[in-house]
Amino acid sequence: RYKVYDMSDLKEFMFWGKHYHQLSDSTILVAGAPGMNYNNIISIIDYKNKTCKPLNYWPDDEVMTSAAEKQCVYAYASGVYGNGKGNYLFVCDGERLAFLFSIDGDSVNVIKDIYTTYLN
């Protein structure tokens, strides 16, 4: 039987991804960020405690546009996958960005860029 959690407190969350990774019995790793925090594209949601922690990572492309537009481009229809050993794969469905990473506190630690096609 499934337990339902009221996530209305996170209504401003911008969930862009198609795939997420479950970290624990109460947390998931997702592509997206709280609504007004446009300078992040990966977050950890604790659905039992109704909290969201954006992880520090932002594509370094030097394009002068709004953070909201960049978040949409890099995170839309993306996925986060885990290997069960603390490493993760972020893949942007628009074939713009893919990288392997680990989580170090509040930050994303990029292990290897797989491909990057930044906005120009």
C-alpha positions as CSV (number, residue, x, y, z in Angstrom):
1,R,0.0,0.0,0.0
2,Y,1.3,3.5,-0.9
3,K,1.4,6.4,1.5
4,V,0.3,9.8,0.1
5,Y,2.3,12.9,1.1
6,D,0.9,16.4,0.7
7,M,3.4,18.3,-1.4
8,S,1.4,21.5,-1.7
9,D,4.1,23.4,0.2
10,L,6.4,22.8,-2.8
11,K,3.9,24.1,-5.3
12,E,6.5,26.6,-6.6
13,F,8.9,23.8,-7.4
14,M,9.9,23.7,-11.1
15,F,10.1,20.0,-11.9
16,W,11.6,19.7,-15.4
17,G,12.8,16.1,-15.5
18,K,11.4,12.9,-16.9
19,H,13.4,10.6,-14.5
20,Y,14.4,10.9,-10.9
21,H,16.6,8.8,-8.6
22,Q,15.4,7.7,-5.1
23,L,18.2,8.4,-2.6
24,S,16.4,7.1,0.6
25,D,13.0,6.2,1.9
26,S,12.1,9.9,2.0
27,T,14.4,11.7,-0.5
28,I,14.6,11.8,-4.3
29,L,17.2,13.5,-6.6
30,V,15.5,15.4,-9.4
31,A,16.1,17.8,-12.3
32,G,14.6,21.1,-11.2
33,A,14.6,23.7,-8.5
34,P,12.3,25.7,-6.2
35,G,10.4,28.2,-8.3
36,M,12.3,31.3,-7.5
37,N,15.7,29.6,-7.5
38,Y,16.5,29.6,-11.2
39,N,20.3,29.2,-10.8
40,N,20.1,25.5,-10.1
41,I,19.0,22.5,-12.2
42,I,19.3,19.7,-9.7
43,S,17.7,19.3,-6.3
44,I,17.0,16.9,-3.5
45,I,13.4,16.7,-2.4
46,D,12.6,15.3,1.0
47,Y,8.9,14.5,0.6
48,K,8.3,13.3,4.2
49,N,9.5,16.6,5.6
50,K,8.3,18.7,2.6
51,T,11.6,20.4,1.9
52,C,13.7,20.9,-1.2
53,K,17.4,21.5,-1.3
54,P,18.8,22.8,-4.6
55,L,22.3,21.6,-5.3
56,N,25.0,24.1,-6.4
57,Y,25.6,23.6,-10.1
58,W,25.0,25.8,-13.1
59,P,26.2,25.3,-16.7
60,D,29.2,27.5,-17.5
61,D,28.2,28.8,-20.9
62,E,28.6,32.6,-20.6
63,V,25.3,33.2,-22.5
64,M,23.6,36.4,-21.5
65,T,19.9,35.4,-20.9
66,S,17.7,35.0,-18.0
67,A,18.4,32.2,-15.5
68,A,14.8,31.0,-15.9
69,E,15.3,30.5,-19.7
70,K,18.6,28.7,-19.1
71,Q,17.0,26.5,-16.5
72,C,14.3,25.5,-18.9
73,V,16.7,24.8,-21.7
74,Y,19.1,22.7,-19.7
75,A,16.7,20.9,-17.4
76,Y,13.6,20.4,-19.6
77,A,12.8,16.7,-20.1
78,S,16.0,15.7,-18.4
79,G,16.8,12.8,-16.2
80,V,18.8,11.9,-13.2
81,Y,20.0,8.3,-12.8
82,G,22.0,6.7,-10.0
83,N,24.3,3.6,-10.0
84,G,23.7,2.8,-6.3
85,K,27.3,3.7,-5.4
86,G,27.0,7.4,-5.0
87,N,27.5,8.5,-8.6
88,Y,24.8,9.9,-10.8
89,L,24.2,10.7,-14.4
90,F,22.4,13.9,-15.6
91,V,21.1,13.8,-19.1
92,C,19.3,16.7,-20.8
93,D,16.8,15.4,-23.3
94,G,17.6,18.2,-25.7
95,E,21.0,16.7,-26.2
96,R,22.7,19.8,-24.8
97,L,24.2,18.5,-21.6
98,A,25.2,15.2,-20.0
99,F,27.6,14.5,-17.1
100,L,28.5,12.1,-14.4
101,F,28.5,13.6,-10.9
102,S,28.5,12.9,-7.2
103,I,27.0,15.0,-4.4
104,D,29.3,16.8,-2.0
105,G,27.2,18.5,0.7
106,D,25.1,21.1,-1.1
107,S,27.1,20.9,-4.3
108,V,27.3,18.8,-7.5
109,N,30.8,17.5,-8.1
110,V,31.2,16.9,-11.8
111,I,33.2,13.7,-12.3
112,K,33.2,13.7,-16.1
113,D,31.5,15.7,-18.8
114,I,30.0,13.4,-21.4
115,Y,28.8,16.0,-23.8
116,T,28.0,19.7,-23.7
117,T,26.4,21.8,-26.3
118,Y,25.9,25.2,-24.7
119,L,23.5,27.9,-25.9
120,N,25.1,30.3,-28.2
